[in-house]
Amino acid sequence: AVVSTQSTGNHPIVVALFDEVRDKKTFTLAEVGDMFSKAKKQLGGYIDRLDLFVKYDVNEDGFISREDLKTCLREDEYYEEDELDTVIDLVMMFGDVNKDDRLNYKEFVRMLRDVPLE
């Protein structure tokens, strides 16, 4: 299936990357590898942010909850245990645009858009 900008409205780069092969029905493993390699080069930091989002989405429900954050922040060992709730409150205050007490991918990327991931 071909990704369409009409249905999402937000992903013209993804559509352009796969436009040249949209009429193909089958792909070799090498072709698939080449497509994703090209996509990663074009999308750069977006792939890194997706990897980071997946890491923080501990329960794999498509959102980063307070509990997900606490688990990851504990593992990172950057903050003291008594600082975790304050840090999480700040993350939610700045990142949780729709105030549902969790971060979706769009909110996560918006929050990190100016943070270099290297």
PyMOL commands that place a pseudoatom at each C-alpha (Angstrom):
pseudoatom trace, name=CA, resn=ALA, resi=1, chain=A, elem=C, hetatm=0, pos=[0.000, 0.000, 0.000]
pseudoatom trace, name=CA, resn=VAL, resi=2, chain=A, elem=C, hetatm=0, pos=[1.116, 3.534, -0.701]
pseudoatom trace, name=CA, resn=VAL, resi=3, chain=A, elem=C, hetatm=0, pos=[1.113, 6.185, 1.974]
pseudoatom trace, name=CA, resn=SER, resi=4, chain=A, elem=C, hetatm=0, pos=[-1.035, 9.101, 0.868]
pseudoatom trace, name=CA, resn=THR, resi=5, chain=A, elem=C, hetatm=0, pos=[-0.744, 12.731, 1.933]
pseudoatom trace, name=CA, resn=GLN, resi=6, chain=A, elem=C, hetatm=0, pos=[-4.493, 13.027, 1.450]
pseudoatom trace, name=CA, resn=SER, resi=7, chain=A, elem=C, hetatm=0, pos=[-5.199, 10.708, 4.359]
pseudoatom trace, name=CA, resn=THR, resi=8, chain=A, elem=C, hetatm=0, pos=[-2.525, 12.055, 6.725]
pseudoatom trace, name=CA, resn=GLY, resi=9, chain=A, elem=C, hetatm=0, pos=[-1.769, 15.502, 5.396]
pseudoatom trace, name=CA, resn=ASN, resi=10, chain=A, elem=C, hetatm=0, pos=[1.503, 15.550, 7.312]
pseudoatom trace, name=CA, resn=HIS, resi=11, chain=A, elem=C, hetatm=0, pos=[3.968, 13.243, 5.585]
pseudoatom trace, name=CA, resn=PRO, resi=12, chain=A, elem=C, hetatm=0, pos=[4.848, 14.440, 2.066]
pseudoatom trace, name=CA, resn=ILE, resi=13, chain=A, elem=C, hetatm=0, pos=[8.519, 13.409, 2.535]
pseudoatom trace, name=CA, resn=VAL, resi=14, chain=A, elem=C, hetatm=0, pos=[7.524, 9.809, 3.210]
pseudoatom trace, name=CA, resn=VAL, resi=15, chain=A, elem=C, hetatm=0, pos=[5.273, 9.812, 0.149]
pseudoatom trace, name=CA, resn=ALA, resi=16, chain=A, elem=C, hetatm=0, pos=[8.044, 11.240, -2.039]
pseudoatom trace, name=CA, resn=LEU, resi=17, chain=A, elem=C, hetatm=0, pos=[10.538, 8.643, -0.847]
pseudoatom trace, name=CA, resn=PHE, resi=18, chain=A, elem=C, hetatm=0, pos=[8.323, 5.767, -1.905]
pseudoatom trace, name=CA, resn=ASP, resi=19, chain=A, elem=C, hetatm=0, pos=[6.675, 7.400, -4.928]
pseudoatom trace, name=CA, resn=GLU, resi=20, chain=A, elem=C, hetatm=0, pos=[9.085, 5.777, -7.386]
pseudoatom trace, name=CA, resn=VAL, resi=21, chain=A, elem=C, hetatm=0, pos=[8.025, 2.277, -6.307]
pseudoatom trace, name=CA, resn=ARG, resi=22, chain=A, elem=C, hetatm=0, pos=[4.335, 2.763, -5.629]
pseudoatom trace, name=CA, resn=ASP, resi=23, chain=A, elem=C, hetatm=0, pos=[3.214, 0.598, -8.557]
pseudoatom trace, name=CA, resn=LYS, resi=24, chain=A, elem=C, hetatm=0, pos=[5.359, -2.387, -7.573]
pseudoatom trace, name=CA, resn=LYS, resi=25, chain=A, elem=C, hetatm=0, pos=[3.635, -5.307, -5.895]
pseudoatom trace, name=CA, resn=THR, resi=26, chain=A, elem=C, hetatm=0, pos=[6.689, -7.234, -4.691]
pseudoatom trace, name=CA, resn=PHE, resi=27, chain=A, elem=C, hetatm=0, pos=[10.137, -6.217, -3.479]
pseudoatom trace, name=CA, resn=THR, resi=28, chain=A, elem=C, hetatm=0, pos=[13.420, -7.984, -2.943]
pseudoatom trace, name=CA, resn=LEU, resi=29, chain=A, elem=C, hetatm=0, pos=[15.053, -7.786, 0.465]
pseudoatom trace, name=CA, resn=ALA, resi=30, chain=A, elem=C, hetatm=0, pos=[17.754, -5.549, -1.042]
pseudoatom trace, name=CA, resn=GLU, resi=31, chain=A, elem=C, hetatm=0, pos=[15.107, -3.138, -2.407]
pseudoatom trace, name=CA, resn=VAL, resi=32, chain=A, elem=C, hetatm=0, pos=[13.398, -2.914, 0.984]
pseudoatom trace, name=CA, resn=GLY, resi=33, chain=A, elem=C, hetatm=0, pos=[16.741, -2.295, 2.695]
pseudoatom trace, name=CA, resn=ASP, resi=34, chain=A, elem=C, hetatm=0, pos=[17.575, 0.402, 0.146]
pseudoatom trace, name=CA, resn=MET, resi=35, chain=A, elem=C, hetatm=0, pos=[14.195, 2.133, 0.608]
pseudoatom trace, name=CA, resn=PHE, resi=36, chain=A, elem=C, hetatm=0, pos=[14.536, 2.261, 4.381]
pseudoatom trace, name=CA, resn=SER, resi=37, chain=A, elem=C, hetatm=0, pos=[18.155, 3.355, 4.182]
pseudoatom trace, name=CA, resn=LYS, resi=38, chain=A, elem=C, hetatm=0, pos=[17.098, 6.205, 1.890]
pseudoatom trace, name=CA, resn=ALA, resi=39, chain=A, elem=C, hetatm=0, pos=[14.217, 7.061, 4.228]
pseudoatom trace, name=CA, resn=LYS, resi=40, chain=A, elem=C, hetatm=0, pos=[16.518, 7.192, 7.244]
pseudoatom trace, name=CA, resn=LYS, resi=41, chain=A, elem=C, hetatm=0, pos=[18.915, 9.552, 5.443]
pseudoatom trace, name=CA, resn=GLN, resi=42, chain=A, elem=C, hetatm=0, pos=[16.056, 11.828, 4.393]
pseudoatom trace, name=CA, resn=LEU, resi=43, chain=A, elem=C, hetatm=0, pos=[14.244, 11.789, 7.720]
pseudoatom trace, name=CA, resn=GLY, resi=44, chain=A, elem=C, hetatm=0, pos=[17.368, 12.042, 9.885]
pseudoatom trace, name=CA, resn=GLY, resi=45, chain=A, elem=C, hetatm=0, pos=[16.426, 13.227, 13.366]
pseudoatom trace, name=CA, resn=TYR, resi=46, chain=A, elem=C, hetatm=0, pos=[12.844, 12.069, 13.001]
pseudoatom trace, name=CA, resn=ILE, resi=47, chain=A, elem=C, hetatm=0, pos=[14.018, 8.440, 13.034]
pseudoatom trace, name=CA, resn=ASP, resi=48, chain=A, elem=C, hetatm=0, pos=[16.195, 9.162, 16.089]
pseudoatom trace, name=CA, resn=ARG, resi=49, chain=A, elem=C, hetatm=0, pos=[13.228, 10.724, 17.846]
pseudoatom trace, name=CA, resn=LEU, resi=50, chain=A, elem=C, hetatm=0, pos=[11.028, 7.762, 16.950]
pseudoatom trace, name=CA, resn=ASP, resi=51, chain=A, elem=C, hetatm=0, pos=[13.645, 5.402, 18.420]
pseudoatom trace, name=CA, resn=LEU, resi=52, chain=A, elem=C, hetatm=0, pos=[13.716, 7.528, 21.571]
pseudoatom trace, name=CA, resn=PHE, resi=53, chain=A, elem=C, hetatm=0, pos=[9.900, 7.605, 21.751]
pseudoatom trace, name=CA, resn=VAL, resi=54, chain=A, elem=C, hetatm=0, pos=[9.782, 3.813, 21.465]
pseudoatom trace, name=CA, resn=LYS, resi=55, chain=A, elem=C, hetatm=0, pos=[12.373, 3.525, 24.254]
pseudoatom trace, name=CA, resn=TYR, resi=56, chain=A, elem=C, hetatm=0, pos=[10.301, 5.706, 26.575]
pseudoatom trace, name=CA, resn=ASP, resi=57, chain=A, elem=C, hetatm=0, pos=[6.984, 4.030, 25.665]
pseudoatom trace, name=CA, resn=VAL, resi=58, chain=A, elem=C, hetatm=0, pos=[7.751, 1.216, 28.111]
pseudoatom trace, name=CA, resn=ASN, resi=59, chain=A, elem=C, hetatm=0, pos=[4.333, -0.450, 27.996]
pseudoatom trace, name=CA, resn=GLU, resi=60, chain=A, elem=C, hetatm=0, pos=[4.157, -0.082, 24.186]
pseudoatom trace, name=CA, resn=ASP, resi=61, chain=A, elem=C, hetatm=0, pos=[0.714, 1.524, 24.124]
pseudoatom trace, name=CA, resn=GLY, resi=62, chain=A, elem=C, hetatm=0, pos=[1.726, 4.342, 21.769]
pseudoatom trace, name=CA, resn=PHE, resi=63, chain=A, elem=C, hetatm=0, pos=[1.971, 6.937, 24.548]
pseudoatom trace, name=CA, resn=ILE, resi=64, chain=A, elem=C, hetatm=0, pos=[4.525, 7.951, 27.148]
pseudoatom trace, name=CA, resn=SER, resi=65, chain=A, elem=C, hetatm=0, pos=[2.817, 7.954, 30.520]
pseudoatom trace, name=CA, resn=ARG, resi=66, chain=A, elem=C, hetatm=0, pos=[4.080, 9.266, 33.837]
pseudoatom trace, name=CA, resn=GLU, resi=67, chain=A, elem=C, hetatm=0, pos=[4.893, 5.677, 34.816]
pseudoatom trace, name=CA, resn=ASP, resi=68, chain=A, elem=C, hetatm=0, pos=[6.820, 5.129, 31.550]
pseudoatom trace, name=CA, resn=LEU, resi=69, chain=A, elem=C, hetatm=0, pos=[8.817, 8.291, 32.258]
pseudoatom trace, name=CA, resn=LYS, resi=70, chain=A, elem=C, hetatm=0, pos=[9.530, 7.268, 35.824]
pseudoatom trace, name=CA, resn=THR, resi=71, chain=A, elem=C, hetatm=0, pos=[10.765, 3.841, 34.717]
pseudoatom trace, name=CA, resn=CYS, resi=72, chain=A, elem=C, hetatm=0, pos=[13.108, 5.318, 32.092]
pseudoatom trace, name=CA, resn=LEU, resi=73, chain=A, elem=C, hetatm=0, pos=[14.367, 8.137, 34.281]
pseudoatom trace, name=CA, resn=ARG, resi=74, chain=A, elem=C, hetatm=0, pos=[15.191, 5.624, 37.011]
pseudoatom trace, name=CA, resn=GLU, resi=75, chain=A, elem=C, hetatm=0, pos=[17.095, 3.488, 34.505]
pseudoatom trace, name=CA, resn=ASP, resi=76, chain=A, elem=C, hetatm=0, pos=[18.972, 6.538, 33.181]
pseudoatom trace, name=CA, resn=GLU, resi=77, chain=A, elem=C, hetatm=0, pos=[20.102, 7.317, 36.752]
pseudoatom trace, name=CA, resn=TYR, resi=78, chain=A, elem=C, hetatm=0, pos=[20.517, 11.013, 35.937]
pseudoatom trace, name=CA, resn=TYR, resi=79, chain=A, elem=C, hetatm=0, pos=[18.046, 12.291, 38.544]
pseudoatom trace, name=CA, resn=GLU, resi=80, chain=A, elem=C, hetatm=0, pos=[17.777, 11.385, 42.207]
pseudoatom trace, name=CA, resn=GLU, resi=81, chain=A, elem=C, hetatm=0, pos=[14.675, 9.397, 43.199]
pseudoatom trace, name=CA, resn=ASP, resi=82, chain=A, elem=C, hetatm=0, pos=[13.202, 12.386, 45.073]
pseudoatom trace, name=CA, resn=GLU, resi=83, chain=A, elem=C, hetatm=0, pos=[13.528, 14.554, 41.924]
pseudoatom trace, name=CA, resn=LEU, resi=84, chain=A, elem=C, hetatm=0, pos=[11.640, 12.233, 39.569]
pseudoatom trace, name=CA, resn=ASP, resi=85, chain=A, elem=C, hetatm=0, pos=[8.107, 13.488, 40.246]
pseudoatom trace, name=CA, resn=THR, resi=86, chain=A, elem=C, hetatm=0, pos=[9.193, 17.111, 39.796]
pseudoatom trace, name=CA, resn=VAL, resi=87, chain=A, elem=C, hetatm=0, pos=[10.941, 16.317, 36.508]
pseudoatom trace, name=CA, resn=ILE, resi=88, chain=A, elem=C, hetatm=0, pos=[7.919, 14.361, 35.270]
pseudoatom trace, name=CA, resn=ASP, resi=89, chain=A, elem=C, hetatm=0, pos=[5.590, 17.221, 36.271]
pseudoatom trace, name=CA, resn=LEU, resi=90, chain=A, elem=C, hetatm=0, pos=[7.733, 19.614, 34.219]
pseudoatom trace, name=CA, resn=VAL, resi=91, chain=A, elem=C, hetatm=0, pos=[7.798, 17.271, 31.214]
pseudoatom trace, name=CA, resn=MET, resi=92, chain=A, elem=C, hetatm=0, pos=[4.020, 16.991, 31.318]
pseudoatom trace, name=CA, resn=MET, resi=93, chain=A, elem=C, hetatm=0, pos=[3.555, 20.725, 31.847]
pseudoatom trace, name=CA, resn=PHE, resi=94, chain=A, elem=C, hetatm=0, pos=[5.620, 21.567, 28.758]
pseudoatom trace, name=CA, resn=GLY, resi=95, chain=A, elem=C, hetatm=0, pos=[4.875, 18.536, 26.586]
pseudoatom trace, name=CA, resn=ASP, resi=96, chain=A, elem=C, hetatm=0, pos=[1.321, 17.385, 27.272]
pseudoatom trace, name=CA, resn=VAL, resi=97, chain=A, elem=C, hetatm=0, pos=[-0.540, 19.795, 25.001]
pseudoatom trace, name=CA, resn=ASN, resi=98, chain=A, elem=C, hetatm=0, pos=[-3.936, 18.082, 25.205]
pseudoatom trace, name=CA, resn=LYS, resi=99, chain=A, elem=C, hetatm=0, pos=[-3.615, 17.564, 28.998]
pseudoatom trace, name=CA, resn=ASP, resi=100, chain=A, elem=C, hetatm=0, pos=[-4.440, 13.842, 28.964]
pseudoatom trace, name=CA, resn=ASP, resi=101, chain=A, elem=C, hetatm=0, pos=[-1.512, 13.135, 31.318]
pseudoatom trace, name=CA, resn=ARG, resi=102, chain=A, elem=C, hetatm=0, pos=[0.533, 11.306, 28.699]
pseudoatom trace, name=CA, resn=LEU, resi=103, chain=A, elem=C, hetatm=0, pos=[2.598, 12.225, 25.638]
pseudoatom trace, name=CA, resn=ASN, resi=104, chain=A, elem=C, hetatm=0, pos=[1.661, 11.105, 22.167]
pseudoatom trace, name=CA, resn=TYR, resi=105, chain=A, elem=C, hetatm=0, pos=[4.347, 11.061, 19.470]
pseudoatom trace, name=CA, resn=LYS, resi=106, chain=A, elem=C, hetatm=0, pos=[3.432, 14.480, 18.093]
pseudoatom trace, name=CA, resn=GLU, resi=107, chain=A, elem=C, hetatm=0, pos=[3.652, 16.063, 21.543]
pseudoatom trace, name=CA, resn=PHE, resi=108, chain=A, elem=C, hetatm=0, pos=[6.950, 14.283, 22.202]
pseudoatom trace, name=CA, resn=VAL, resi=109, chain=A, elem=C, hetatm=0, pos=[8.520, 15.515, 18.950]
pseudoatom trace, name=CA, resn=ARG, resi=110, chain=A, elem=C, hetatm=0, pos=[7.179, 19.028, 19.524]
pseudoatom trace, name=CA, resn=MET, resi=111, chain=A, elem=C, hetatm=0, pos=[8.763, 19.060, 22.964]
pseudoatom trace, name=CA, resn=LEU, resi=112, chain=A, elem=C, hetatm=0, pos=[12.128, 17.841, 21.615]
pseudoatom trace, name=CA, resn=ARG, resi=113, chain=A, elem=C, hetatm=0, pos=[12.214, 19.721, 18.332]
pseudoatom trace, name=CA, resn=ASP, resi=114, chain=A, elem=C, hetatm=0, pos=[15.037, 21.991, 19.444]
pseudoatom trace, name=CA, resn=VAL, resi=115, chain=A, elem=C, hetatm=0, pos=[17.025, 19.319, 21.270]
pseudoatom trace, name=CA, resn=PRO, resi=116, chain=A, elem=C, hetatm=0, pos=[19.875, 17.830, 19.196]
pseudoatom trace, name=CA, resn=LEU, resi=117, chain=A, elem=C, hetatm=0, pos=[19.991, 14.044, 19.486]
pseudoatom trace, name=CA, resn=GLU, resi=118, chain=A, elem=C, hetatm=0, pos=[23.597, 12.927, 19.000]
for i in range(1, 118): cmd.bond("trace and resi %d" % i, "trace and resi %d" % (i + 1))
show_as sticks, trace
zoom trace
